[in-house]
Amino acid sequence: MSTRELRNNGGEIVDRAARGEQITITRSGKPVARLSPLHSELTADAVLEQFRSLEPVDYEAFRADVDQFIDWEL
């Protein structure tokens, strides 16, 4: 959501956050902040939203990191 949308619809957006939605605020198309509820129950939707915002896993780099610590001969 753009800063303009936040400015023009602030009350509605705060209500959405209060209901548990996490809202990413953008400036010129780039994320700059996140609006989320202060106190809410952990819901499946909230967990999924957080999961979707994670960066993709570089599986080759991950495997290289794991190989440093695991003795595959065991």
mmCIF file of the N, C-alpha and C atoms, coordinates in Angstrom:
data_MODEL
# 
_entry.id   MODEL 
# 
loop_
_atom_site.group_PDB 
_atom_site.id 
_atom_site.type_symbol 
_atom_site.label_atom_id 
_atom_site.label_alt_id 
_atom_site.label_comp_id 
_atom_site.label_asym_id 
_atom_site.label_entity_id 
_atom_site.label_seq_id 
_atom_site.pdbx_PDB_ins_code 
_atom_site.Cartn_x 
_atom_site.Cartn_y 
_atom_site.Cartn_z 
_atom_site.occupancy 
_atom_site.B_iso_or_equiv 
_atom_site.pdbx_formal_charge 
_atom_site.auth_seq_id 
_atom_site.auth_comp_id 
_atom_site.auth_asym_id 
_atom_site.auth_atom_id 
_atom_site.pdbx_PDB_model_num 
ATOM 1   N N  . MET A 1 1  ? 0.835  -1.161  0.000  1.00 0.00 ? 1  MET A N  1 
ATOM 2   C CA . MET A 1 1  ? 0.000  0.000   0.000  1.00 0.00 ? 1  MET A CA 1 
ATOM 3   C C  . MET A 1 1  ? 0.888  1.234   0.000  1.00 0.00 ? 1  MET A C  1 
ATOM 4   N N  . SER A 1 2  ? 0.546  2.160   -0.833 1.00 0.00 ? 2  SER A N  1 
ATOM 5   C CA . SER A 1 2  ? 1.371  3.359   -0.965 1.00 0.00 ? 2  SER A CA 1 
ATOM 6   C C  . SER A 1 2  ? 1.106  4.334   0.182  1.00 0.00 ? 2  SER A C  1 
ATOM 7   N N  . THR A 1 3  ? 2.050  5.226   0.393  1.00 0.00 ? 3  THR A N  1 
ATOM 8   C CA . THR A 1 3  ? 1.867  6.246   1.425  1.00 0.00 ? 3  THR A CA 1 
ATOM 9   C C  . THR A 1 3  ? 0.664  7.126   1.101  1.00 0.00 ? 3  THR A C  1 
ATOM 10  N N  . ARG A 1 4  ? 0.390  7.313   -0.168 1.00 0.00 ? 4  ARG A N  1 
ATOM 11  C CA . ARG A 1 4  ? -0.792 8.102   -0.573 1.00 0.00 ? 4  ARG A CA 1 
ATOM 12  C C  . ARG A 1 4  ? -2.074 7.399   -0.133 1.00 0.00 ? 4  ARG A C  1 
ATOM 13  N N  . GLU A 1 5  ? -2.152 6.085   -0.366 1.00 0.00 ? 5  GLU A N  1 
ATOM 14  C CA . GLU A 1 5  ? -3.324 5.324   0.066  1.00 0.00 ? 5  GLU A CA 1 
ATOM 15  C C  . GLU A 1 5  ? -3.475 5.396   1.588  1.00 0.00 ? 5  GLU A C  1 
ATOM 16  N N  . LEU A 1 6  ? -2.347 5.308   2.292  1.00 0.00 ? 6  LEU A N  1 
ATOM 17  C CA . LEU A 1 6  ? -2.380 5.390   3.750  1.00 0.00 ? 6  LEU A CA 1 
ATOM 18  C C  . LEU A 1 6  ? -2.903 6.756   4.185  1.00 0.00 ? 6  LEU A C  1 
ATOM 19  N N  . ARG A 1 7  ? -2.431 7.811   3.554  1.00 0.00 ? 7  ARG A N  1 
ATOM 20  C CA . ARG A 1 7  ? -2.864 9.165   3.898  1.00 0.00 ? 7  ARG A CA 1 
ATOM 21  C C  . ARG A 1 7  ? -4.358 9.342   3.622  1.00 0.00 ? 7  ARG A C  1 
ATOM 22  N N  . ASN A 1 8  ? -4.815 8.864   2.476  1.00 0.00 ? 8  ASN A N  1 
ATOM 23  C CA . ASN A 1 8  ? -6.207 9.087   2.072  1.00 0.00 ? 8  ASN A CA 1 
ATOM 24  C C  . ASN A 1 8  ? -7.202 8.178   2.780  1.00 0.00 ? 8  ASN A C  1 
ATOM 25  N N  . ASN A 1 9  ? -6.762 7.007   3.230  1.00 0.00 ? 9  ASN A N  1 
ATOM 26  C CA . ASN A 1 9  ? -7.668 6.021   3.834  1.00 0.00 ? 9  ASN A CA 1 
ATOM 27  C C  . ASN A 1 9  ? -7.163 5.542   5.181  1.00 0.00 ? 9  ASN A C  1 
ATOM 28  N N  . GLY A 1 10 ? -6.515 6.423   5.917  1.00 0.00 ? 10 GLY A N  1 
ATOM 29  C CA . GLY A 1 10 ? -5.846 6.044   7.154  1.00 0.00 ? 10 GLY A CA 1 
ATOM 30  C C  . GLY A 1 10 ? -6.717 5.304   8.151  1.00 0.00 ? 10 GLY A C  1 
ATOM 31  N N  . GLY A 1 11 ? -7.918 5.819   8.414  1.00 0.00 ? 11 GLY A N  1 
ATOM 32  C CA . GLY A 1 11 ? -8.789 5.180   9.398  1.00 0.00 ? 11 GLY A CA 1 
ATOM 33  C C  . GLY A 1 11 ? -9.150 3.757   9.016  1.00 0.00 ? 11 GLY A C  1 
ATOM 34  N N  . GLU A 1 12 ? -9.511 3.566   7.767  1.00 0.00 ? 12 GLU A N  1 
ATOM 35  C CA . GLU A 1 12 ? -9.870 2.233   7.279  1.00 0.00 ? 12 GLU A CA 1 
ATOM 36  C C  . GLU A 1 12 ? -8.676 1.282   7.358  1.00 0.00 ? 12 GLU A C  1 
ATOM 37  N N  . ILE A 1 13 ? -7.505 1.780   7.029  1.00 0.00 ? 13 ILE A N  1 
ATOM 38  C CA . ILE A 1 13 ? -6.304 0.949   7.034  1.00 0.00 ? 13 ILE A CA 1 
ATOM 39  C C  . ILE A 1 13 ? -5.913 0.571   8.462  1.00 0.00 ? 13 ILE A C  1 
ATOM 40  N N  . VAL A 1 14 ? -6.026 1.506   9.378  1.00 0.00 ? 14 VAL A N  1 
ATOM 41  C CA . VAL A 1 14 ? -5.733 1.197   10.779 1.00 0.00 ? 14 VAL A CA 1 
ATOM 42  C C  . VAL A 1 14 ? -6.728 0.165   11.299 1.00 0.00 ? 14 VAL A C  1 
ATOM 43  N N  . ASP A 1 15 ? -7.994 0.282   10.903 1.00 0.00 ? 15 ASP A N  1 
ATOM 44  C CA . ASP A 1 15 ? -8.986 -0.720  11.302 1.00 0.00 ? 15 ASP A CA 1 
ATOM 45  C C  . ASP A 1 15 ? -8.608 -2.102  10.782 1.00 0.00 ? 15 ASP A C  1 
ATOM 46  N N  . ARG A 1 16 ? -8.131 -2.181  9.553  1.00 0.00 ? 16 ARG A N  1 
ATOM 47  C CA . ARG A 1 16 ? -7.710 -3.469  8.983  1.00 0.00 ? 16 ARG A CA 1 
ATOM 48  C C  . ARG A 1 16 ? -6.560 -4.055  9.797  1.00 0.00 ? 16 ARG A C  1 
ATOM 49  N N  . ALA A 1 17 ? -5.594 -3.209  10.155 1.00 0.00 ? 17 ALA A N  1 
ATOM 50  C CA . ALA A 1 17 ? -4.467 -3.679  10.960 1.00 0.00 ? 17 ALA A CA 1 
ATOM 51  C C  . ALA A 1 17 ? -4.943 -4.139  12.334 1.00 0.00 ? 17 ALA A C  1 
ATOM 52  N N  . ALA A 1 18 ? -5.875 -3.408  12.915 1.00 0.00 ? 18 ALA A N  1 
ATOM 53  C CA . ALA A 1 18 ? -6.392 -3.774  14.233 1.00 0.00 ? 18 ALA A CA 1 
ATOM 54  C C  . ALA A 1 18 ? -7.095 -5.127  14.195 1.00 0.00 ? 18 ALA A C  1 
ATOM 55  N N  . ARG A 1 19 ? -7.641 -5.494  13.038 1.00 0.00 ? 19 ARG A N  1 
ATOM 56  C CA . ARG A 1 19 ? -8.297 -6.796  12.891 1.00 0.00 ? 19 ARG A CA 1 
ATOM 57  C C  . ARG A 1 19 ? -7.293 -7.920  12.635 1.00 0.00 ? 19 ARG A C  1 
ATOM 58  N N  . GLY A 1 20 ? -6.006 -7.585  12.563 1.00 0.00 ? 20 GLY A N  1 
ATOM 59  C CA . GLY A 1 20 ? -4.984 -8.619  12.427 1.00 0.00 ? 20 GLY A CA 1 
ATOM 60  C C  . GLY A 1 20 ? -4.198 -8.605  11.141 1.00 0.00 ? 20 GLY A C  1 
ATOM 61  N N  . GLU A 1 21 ? -4.559 -7.753  10.193 1.00 0.00 ? 21 GLU A N  1 
ATOM 62  C CA . GLU A 1 21 ? -3.852 -7.715  8.912  1.00 0.00 ? 21 GLU A CA 1 
ATOM 63  C C  . GLU A 1 21 ? -2.516 -6.985  9.067  1.00 0.00 ? 21 GLU A C  1 
ATOM 64  N N  . GLN A 1 22 ? -1.501 -7.509  8.432  1.00 0.00 ? 22 GLN A N  1 
ATOM 65  C CA . GLN A 1 22 ? -0.214 -6.817  8.379  1.00 0.00 ? 22 GLN A CA 1 
ATOM 66  C C  . GLN A 1 22 ? -0.125 -6.135  7.027  1.00 0.00 ? 22 GLN A C  1 
ATOM 67  N N  . ILE A 1 23 ? 0.131  -4.844  7.042  1.00 0.00 ? 23 ILE A N  1 
ATOM 68  C CA . ILE A 1 23 ? 0.095  -4.038  5.830  1.00 0.00 ? 23 ILE A CA 1 
ATOM 69  C C  . ILE A 1 23 ? 1.479  -3.453  5.583  1.00 0.00 ? 23 ILE A C  1 
ATOM 70  N N  . THR A 1 24 ? 2.003  -3.685  4.405  1.00 0.00 ? 24 THR A N  1 
ATOM 71  C CA . THR A 1 24 ? 3.303  -3.130  4.020  1.00 0.00 ? 24 THR A CA 1 
ATOM 72  C C  . THR A 1 24 ? 3.071  -1.791  3.338  1.00 0.00 ? 24 THR A C  1 
ATOM 73  N N  . ILE A 1 25 ? 3.767  -0.774  3.816  1.00 0.00 ? 25 ILE A N  1 
ATOM 74  C CA . ILE A 1 25 ? 3.658  0.566   3.254  1.00 0.00 ? 25 ILE A CA 1 
ATOM 75  C C  . ILE A 1 25 ? 4.821  0.769   2.287  1.00 0.00 ? 25 ILE A C  1 
ATOM 76  N N  . THR A 1 26 ? 4.518  1.304   1.117  1.00 0.00 ? 26 THR A N  1 
ATOM 77  C CA . THR A 1 26 ? 5.549  1.512   0.103  1.00 0.00 ? 26 THR A CA 1 
ATOM 78  C C  . THR A 1 26 ? 5.688  2.991   -0.232 1.00 0.00 ? 26 THR A C  1 
ATOM 79  N N  . ARG A 1 27 ? 6.884  3.334   -0.667 1.00 0.00 ? 27 ARG A N  1 
ATOM 80  C CA . ARG A 1 27 ? 7.163  4.674   -1.190 1.00 0.00 ? 27 ARG A CA 1 
ATOM 81  C C  . ARG A 1 27 ? 7.875  4.466   -2.516 1.00 0.00 ? 27 ARG A C  1 
ATOM 82  N N  . SER A 1 28 ? 7.319  5.006   -3.568 1.00 0.00 ? 28 SER A N  1 
ATOM 83  C CA . SER A 1 28 ? 7.852  4.812   -4.923 1.00 0.00 ? 28 SER A CA 1 
ATOM 84  C C  . SER A 1 28 ? 7.987  3.327   -5.247 1.00 0.00 ? 28 SER A C  1 
ATOM 85  N N  . GLY A 1 29 ? 7.026  2.543   -4.773 1.00 0.00 ? 29 GLY A N  1 
ATOM 86  C CA . GLY A 1 29 ? 7.003  1.118   -5.077 1.00 0.00 ? 29 GLY A CA 1 
ATOM 87  C C  . GLY A 1 29 ? 7.919  0.256   -4.236 1.00 0.00 ? 29 GLY A C  1 
ATOM 88  N N  . LYS A 1 30 ? 8.652  0.836   -3.291 1.00 0.00 ? 30 LYS A N  1 
ATOM 89  C CA . LYS A 1 30 ? 9.571  0.061   -2.457 1.00 0.00 ? 30 LYS A CA 1 
ATOM 90  C C  . LYS A 1 30 ? 9.060  0.015   -1.019 1.00 0.00 ? 30 LYS A C  1 
ATOM 91  N N  . PRO A 1 31 ? 9.073  -1.173  -0.406 1.00 0.00 ? 31 PRO A N  1 
ATOM 92  C CA . PRO A 1 31 ? 8.601  -1.294  0.978  1.00 0.00 ? 31 PRO A CA 1 
ATOM 93  C C  . PRO A 1 31 ? 9.444  -0.447  1.926  1.00 0.00 ? 31 PRO A C  1 
ATOM 94  N N  . VAL A 1 32 ? 8.774  0.319   2.787  1.00 0.00 ? 32 VAL A N  1 
ATOM 95  C CA . VAL A 1 32 ? 9.486  1.162   3.748  1.00 0.00 ? 32 VAL A CA 1 
ATOM 96  C C  . VAL A 1 32 ? 9.039  0.945   5.187  1.00 0.00 ? 32 VAL A C  1 
ATOM 97  N N  . ALA A 1 33 ? 7.839  0.357   5.376  1.00 0.00 ? 33 ALA A N  1 
ATOM 98  C CA . ALA A 1 33 ? 7.332  0.152   6.736  1.00 0.00 ? 33 ALA A CA 1 
ATOM 99  C C  . ALA A 1 33 ? 6.253  -0.919  6.712  1.00 0.00 ? 33 ALA A C  1 
ATOM 100 N N  . ARG A 1 34 ? 5.943  -1.402  7.910  1.00 0.00 ? 34 ARG A N  1 
ATOM 101 C CA . ARG A 1 34 ? 4.872  -2.381  8.038  1.00 0.00 ? 34 ARG A CA 1 
ATOM 102 C C  . ARG A 1 34 ? 3.959  -1.936  9.172  1.00 0.00 ? 34 ARG A C  1 
ATOM 103 N N  . LEU A 1 35 ? 2.673  -1.982  8.916  1.00 0.00 ? 35 LEU A N  1 
ATOM 104 C CA . LEU A 1 35 ? 1.666  -1.651  9.915  1.00 0.00 ? 35 LEU A CA 1 
ATOM 105 C C  . LEU A 1 35 ? 1.020  -2.952  10.354 1.00 0.00 ? 35 LEU A C  1 
ATOM 106 N N  . SER A 1 36 ? 1.055  -3.210  11.661 1.00 0.00 ? 36 SER A N  1 
ATOM 107 C CA . SER A 1 36 ? 0.499  -4.458  12.179 1.00 0.00 ? 36 SER A CA 1 
ATOM 108 C C  . SER A 1 36 ? -0.152 -4.188  13.528 1.00 0.00 ? 36 SER A C  1 
ATOM 109 N N  . PRO A 1 37 ? -1.013 -5.085  13.970 1.00 0.00 ? 37 PRO A N  1 
ATOM 110 C CA . PRO A 1 37 ? -1.680 -4.887  15.256 1.00 0.00 ? 37 PRO A CA 1 
ATOM 111 C C  . PRO A 1 37 ? -0.696 -5.005  16.410 1.00 0.00 ? 37 PRO A C  1 
ATOM 112 N N  . LEU A 1 38 ? -0.954 -4.254  17.471 1.00 0.00 ? 38 LEU A N  1 
ATOM 113 C CA . LEU A 1 38 ? -0.111 -4.361  18.663 1.00 0.00 ? 38 LEU A CA 1 
ATOM 114 C C  . LEU A 1 38 ? -0.396 -5.660  19.413 1.00 0.00 ? 38 LEU A C  1 
ATOM 115 N N  . HIS A 1 39 ? -1.655 -5.987  19.577 1.00 0.00 ? 39 HIS A N  1 
ATOM 116 C CA . HIS A 1 39 ? -2.041 -7.177  20.313 1.00 0.00 ? 39 HIS A CA 1 
ATOM 117 C C  . HIS A 1 39 ? -3.070 -7.928  19.483 1.00 0.00 ? 39 HIS A C  1 
ATOM 118 N N  . SER A 1 40 ? -2.709 -9.121  19.106 1.00 0.00 ? 40 SER A N  1 
ATOM 119 C CA . SER A 1 40 ? -3.680 -9.940  18.385 1.00 0.00 ? 40 SER A CA 1 
ATOM 120 C C  . SER A 1 40 ? -3.339 -11.403 18.585 1.00 0.00 ? 40 SER A C  1 
ATOM 121 N N  . GLU A 1 41 ? -4.331 -12.234 18.351 1.00 0.00 ? 41 GLU A N  1 
ATOM 122 C CA . GLU A 1 41 ? -4.093 -13.656 18.398 1.00 0.00 ? 41 GLU A CA 1 
ATOM 123 C C  . GLU A 1 41 ? -3.372 -14.062 17.121 1.00 0.00 ? 41 GLU A C  1 
ATOM 124 N N  . LEU A 1 42 ? -2.524 -15.017 17.233 1.00 0.00 ? 42 LEU A N  1 
ATOM 125 C CA . LEU A 1 42 ? -1.822 -15.532 16.070 1.00 0.00 ? 42 LEU A CA 1 
ATOM 126 C C  . LEU A 1 42 ? -2.800 -16.353 15.244 1.00 0.00 ? 42 LEU A C  1 
ATOM 127 N N  . THR A 1 43 ? -3.020 -15.911 14.024 1.00 0.00 ? 43 THR A N  1 
ATOM 128 C CA . THR A 1 43 ? -3.950 -16.613 13.146 1.00 0.00 ? 43 THR A CA 1 
ATOM 129 C C  . THR A 1 43 ? -3.185 -17.257 12.004 1.00 0.00 ? 43 THR A C  1 
ATOM 130 N N  . ALA A 1 44 ? -3.814 -18.219 11.354 1.00 0.00 ? 44 ALA A N  1 
ATOM 131 C CA . ALA A 1 44 ? -3.191 -18.863 10.196 1.00 0.00 ? 44 ALA A CA 1 
ATOM 132 C C  . ALA A 1 44 ? -2.913 -17.842 9.105  1.00 0.00 ? 44 ALA A C  1 
ATOM 133 N N  . ASP A 1 45 ? -3.840 -16.913 8.893  1.00 0.00 ? 45 ASP A N  1 
ATOM 134 C CA . ASP A 1 45 ? -3.637 -15.884 7.865  1.00 0.00 ? 45 ASP A CA 1 
ATOM 135 C C  . ASP A 1 45 ? -2.423 -15.021 8.178  1.00 0.00 ? 45 ASP A C  1 
ATOM 136 N N  . ALA A 1 46 ? -2.234 -14.679 9.444  1.00 0.00 ? 46 ALA A N  1 
ATOM 137 C CA . ALA A 1 46 ? -1.082 -13.859 9.825  1.00 0.00 ? 46 ALA A CA 1 
ATOM 138 C C  . ALA A 1 46 ? 0.226  -14.610 9.597  1.00 0.00 ? 46 ALA A C  1 
ATOM 139 N N  . VAL A 1 47 ? 0.227  -15.893 9.933  1.00 0.00 ? 47 VAL A N  1 
ATOM 140 C CA . VAL A 1 47 ? 1.433  -16.711 9.721  1.00 0.00 ? 47 VAL A CA 1 
ATOM 141 C C  . VAL A 1 47 ? 1.736  -16.812 8.226  1.00 0.00 ? 47 VAL A C  1 
ATOM 142 N N  . LEU A 1 48 ? 0.720  -17.072 7.429  1.00 0.00 ? 48 LEU A N  1 
ATOM 143 C CA . LEU A 1 48 ? 0.918  -17.171 5.974  1.00 0.00 ? 48 LEU A CA 1 
ATOM 144 C C  . LEU A 1 48 ? 1.414  -15.859 5.389  1.00 0.00 ? 48 LEU A C  1 
ATOM 145 N N  . GLU A 1 49 ? 0.889  -14.744 5.862  1.00 0.00 ? 49 GLU A N  1 
ATOM 146 C CA . GLU A 1 49 ? 1.324  -13.439 5.359  1.00 0.00 ? 49 GLU A CA 1 
ATOM 147 C C  . GLU A 1 49 ? 2.801  -13.215 5.689  1.00 0.00 ? 49 GLU A C  1 
ATOM 148 N N  . GLN A 1 50 ? 3.212  -13.573 6.886  1.00 0.00 ? 50 GLN A N  1 
ATOM 149 C CA . GLN A 1 50 ? 4.620  -13.432 7.245  1.00 0.00 ? 50 GLN A CA 1 
ATOM 150 C C  . GLN A 1 50 ? 5.474  -14.368 6.406  1.00 0.00 ? 50 GLN A C  1 
ATOM 151 N N  . PHE A 1 51 ? 5.030  -15.583 6.188  1.00 0.00 ? 51 PHE A N  1 
ATOM 152 C CA . PHE A 1 51 ? 5.766  -16.540 5.375  1.00 0.00 ? 51 PHE A CA 1 
ATOM 153 C C  . PHE A 1 51 ? 5.943  -16.030 3.951  1.00 0.00 ? 51 PHE A C  1 
ATOM 154 N N  . ARG A 1 52 ? 4.889  -15.458 3.395  1.00 0.00 ? 52 ARG A N  1 
ATOM 155 C CA . ARG A 1 52 ? 4.951  -14.944 2.020  1.00 0.00 ? 52 ARG A CA 1 
ATOM 156 C C  . ARG A 1 52 ? 5.915  -13.773 1.881  1.00 0.00 ? 52 ARG A C  1 
ATOM 157 N N  . SER A 1 53 ? 6.163  -13.051 2.969  1.00 0.00 ? 53 SER A N  1 
ATOM 158 C CA . SER A 1 53 ? 7.044  -11.882 2.886  1.00 0.00 ? 53 SER A CA 1 
ATOM 159 C C  . SER A 1 53 ? 8.525  -12.246 3.039  1.00 0.00 ? 53 SER A C  1 
ATOM 160 N N  . LEU A 1 54 ? 8.829  -13.512 3.316  1.00 0.00 ? 54 LEU A N  1 
ATOM 161 C CA . LEU A 1 54 ? 10.220 -13.935 3.442  1.00 0.00 ? 54 LEU A CA 1 
ATOM 162 C C  . LEU A 1 54 ? 10.906 -13.990 2.080  1.00 0.00 ? 54 LEU A C  1 
ATOM 163 N N  . GLU A 1 55 ? 12.203 -13.772 2.091  1.00 0.00 ? 55 GLU A N  1 
ATOM 164 C CA . GLU A 1 55 ? 12.966 -13.893 0.856  1.00 0.00 ? 55 GLU A CA 1 
ATOM 165 C C  . GLU A 1 55 ? 13.066 -15.366 0.470  1.00 0.00 ? 55 GLU A C  1 
ATOM 166 N N  . PRO A 1 56 ? 13.133 -15.648 -0.824 1.00 0.00 ? 56 PRO A N  1 
ATOM 167 C CA . PRO A 1 56 ? 13.262 -17.042 -1.254 1.00 0.00 ? 56 PRO A CA 1 
ATOM 168 C C  . PRO A 1 56 ? 14.566 -17.664 -0.740 1.00 0.00 ? 56 PRO A C  1 
ATOM 169 N N  . VAL A 1 57 ? 14.538 -18.969 -0.532 1.00 0.00 ? 57 VAL A N  1 
ATOM 170 C CA . VAL A 1 57 ? 15.713 -19.693 -0.049 1.00 0.00 ? 57 VAL A CA 1 
ATOM 171 C C  . VAL A 1 57 ? 16.624 -20.018 -1.232 1.00 0.00 ? 57 VAL A C  1 
ATOM 172 N N  . ASP A 1 58 ? 17.901 -19.733 -1.066 1.00 0.00 ? 58 ASP A N  1 
ATOM 173 C CA . ASP A 1 58 ? 18.903 -20.142 -2.052 1.00 0.00 ? 58 ASP A CA 1 
ATOM 174 C C  . ASP A 1 58 ? 19.348 -21.542 -1.625 1.00 0.00 ? 58 ASP A C  1 
ATOM 175 N N  . TYR A 1 59 ? 18.775 -22.560 -2.252 1.00 0.00 ? 59 TYR A N  1 
ATOM 176 C CA . TYR A 1 59 ? 18.986 -23.932 -1.806 1.00 0.00 ? 59 TYR A CA 1 
ATOM 177 C C  . TYR A 1 59 ? 20.441 -24.379 -1.941 1.00 0.00 ? 59 TYR A C  1 
ATOM 178 N N  . GLU A 1 60 ? 21.138 -23.919 -2.953 1.00 0.00 ? 60 GLU A N  1 
ATOM 179 C CA . GLU A 1 60 ? 22.543 -24.304 -3.106 1.00 0.00 ? 60 GLU A CA 1 
ATOM 180 C C  . GLU A 1 60 ? 23.388 -23.716 -1.982 1.00 0.00 ? 60 GLU A C  1 
ATOM 181 N N  . ALA A 1 61 ? 23.155 -22.460 -1.631 1.00 0.00 ? 61 ALA A N  1 
ATOM 182 C CA . ALA A 1 61 ? 23.897 -21.838 -0.532 1.00 0.00 ? 61 ALA A CA 1 
ATOM 183 C C  . ALA A 1 61 ? 23.538 -22.504 0.795  1.00 0.00 ? 61 ALA A C  1 
ATOM 184 N N  . PHE A 1 62 ? 22.259 -22.830 0.971  1.00 0.00 ? 62 PHE A N  1 
ATOM 185 C CA . PHE A 1 62 ? 21.823 -23.504 2.187  1.00 0.00 ? 62 PHE A CA 1 
ATOM 186 C C  . PHE A 1 62 ? 22.506 -24.857 2.327  1.00 0.00 ? 62 PHE A C  1 
ATOM 187 N N  . ARG A 1 63 ? 22.531 -25.615 1.243  1.00 0.00 ? 63 ARG A N  1 
ATOM 188 C CA . ARG A 1 63 ? 23.173 -26.933 1.272  1.00 0.00 ? 63 ARG A CA 1 
ATOM 189 C C  . ARG A 1 63 ? 24.667 -26.808 1.580  1.00 0.00 ? 63 ARG A C  1 
ATOM 190 N N  . ALA A 1 64 ? 25.312 -25.800 1.001  1.00 0.00 ? 64 ALA A N  1 
ATOM 191 C CA . ALA A 1 64 ? 26.736 -25.587 1.272  1.00 0.00 ? 64 ALA A CA 1 
ATOM 192 C C  . ALA A 1 64 ? 26.963 -25.281 2.755  1.00 0.00 ? 64 ALA A C  1 
ATOM 193 N N  . ASP A 1 65 ? 26.077 -24.483 3.348  1.00 0.00 ? 65 ASP A N  1 
ATOM 194 C CA . ASP A 1 65 ? 26.190 -24.177 4.774  1.00 0.00 ? 65 ASP A CA 1 
ATOM 195 C C  . ASP A 1 65 ? 26.001 -25.435 5.616  1.00 0.00 ? 65 ASP A C  1 
ATOM 196 N N  . VAL A 1 66 ? 25.019 -26.247 5.280  1.00 0.00 ? 66 VAL A N  1 
ATOM 197 C CA . VAL A 1 66 ? 24.758 -27.477 6.027  1.00 0.00 ? 66 VAL A CA 1 
ATOM 198 C C  . VAL A 1 66 ? 25.938 -28.428 5.906  1.00 0.00 ? 66 VAL A C  1 
ATOM 199 N N  . ASP A 1 67 ? 26.504 -28.543 4.716  1.00 0.00 ? 67 ASP A N  1 
ATOM 200 C CA . ASP A 1 67 ? 27.620 -29.461 4.488  1.00 0.00 ? 67 ASP A CA 1 
ATOM 201 C C  . ASP A 1 67 ? 28.835 -29.098 5.337  1.00 0.00 ? 67 ASP A C  1 
ATOM 202 N N  . GLN A 1 68 ? 28.959 -27.844 5.717  1.00 0.00 ? 68 GLN A N  1 
ATOM 203 C CA . GLN A 1 68 ? 30.088 -27.430 6.574  1.00 0.00 ? 68 GLN A CA 1 
ATOM 204 C C  . GLN A 1 68 ? 29.982 -28.022 7.981  1.00 0.00 ? 68 GLN A C  1 
ATOM 205 N N  . PHE A 1 69 ? 28.776 -28.331 8.433  1.00 0.00 ? 69 PHE A N  1 
ATOM 206 C CA . PHE A 1 69 ? 28.577 -28.722 9.820  1.00 0.00 ? 69 PHE A CA 1 
ATOM 207 C C  . PHE A 1 69 ? 28.160 -30.176 10.026 1.00 0.00 ? 69 PHE A C  1 
ATOM 208 N N  . ILE A 1 70 ? 27.820 -30.864 8.961  1.00 0.00 ? 70 ILE A N  1 
ATOM 209 C CA . ILE A 1 70 ? 27.343 -32.236 9.109  1.00 0.00 ? 70 ILE A CA 1 
ATOM 210 C C  . ILE A 1 70 ? 28.366 -33.208 8.522  1.00 0.00 ? 70 ILE A C  1 
ATOM 211 N N  . ASP A 1 71 ? 28.650 -34.246 9.295  1.00 0.00 ? 71 ASP A N  1 
ATOM 212 C CA . ASP A 1 71 ? 29.524 -35.302 8.830  1.00 0.00 ? 71 ASP A CA 1 
ATOM 213 C C  . ASP A 1 71 ? 28.648 -36.366 8.174  1.00 0.00 ? 71 ASP A C  1 
ATOM 214 N N  . TRP A 1 72 ? 28.604 -36.379 6.866  1.00 0.00 ? 72 TRP A N  1 
ATOM 215 C CA . TRP A 1 72 ? 27.720 -37.263 6.130  1.00 0.00 ? 72 TRP A CA 1 
ATOM 216 C C  . TRP A 1 72 ? 28.185 -38.727 6.190  1.00 0.00 ? 72 TRP A C  1 
ATOM 217 N N  . GLU A 1 73 ? 29.348 -38.982 6.782  1.00 0.00 ? 73 GLU A N  1 
ATOM 218 C CA . GLU A 1 73 ? 29.838 -40.343 6.953  1.00 0.00 ? 73 GLU A CA 1 
ATOM 219 C C  . GLU A 1 73 ? 29.208 -41.062 8.132  1.00 0.00 ? 73 GLU A C  1 
ATOM 220 N N  . LEU A 1 74 ? 28.517 -40.329 9.002  1.00 0.00 ? 74 LEU A N  1 
ATOM 221 C CA . LEU A 1 74 ? 27.915 -40.948 10.192 1.00 0.00 ? 74 LEU A CA 1 
ATOM 222 C C  . LEU A 1 74 ? 26.771 -41.829 9.844  1.00 0.00 ? 74 LEU A C  1 
# 
